[in-house]
Amino acid sequence: MKKIKLLGFGNAPQTTPIVETVPITIPKYESVFFKKTGISTRSGKAVYIRKEFHERIMQIVHVIGGEDASLFEYLDNVLAEHFDTHKDEITALYKERCKTDIS
């Protein structure tokens, strides 16, 4: 950890973790989250989300995705990426907590 001196908090140096970030490129974001799914919204299910999330997502979809983008496709792509990114953790947690034998 890097030691830094925070002003106004005495002479004792404070520690703060150094976090490395990997920037996502704009073309990658668009290609991952604004691709066509080929799935009809009629085959999906209705869900409720926070009002502020809905407003933010709708802004993202309309501004970045343009007229051709839909809320359904954007959320479908976000969830697909989430499941793909975290599949190992999800599988491990599920197996750990699933007590029923399906055989």
Secondary structure, 3 states (H helix, E strand, C coil): CEEECCCCCCCCCEEECCCCCCCCCHHHHHHHHCCCCCCCHHHCCCCCCCHHHHHHHHHHHHHHHHHHCCHHHHHHHHHHHHHHHCHHHHHHHHHHHCCCCCC
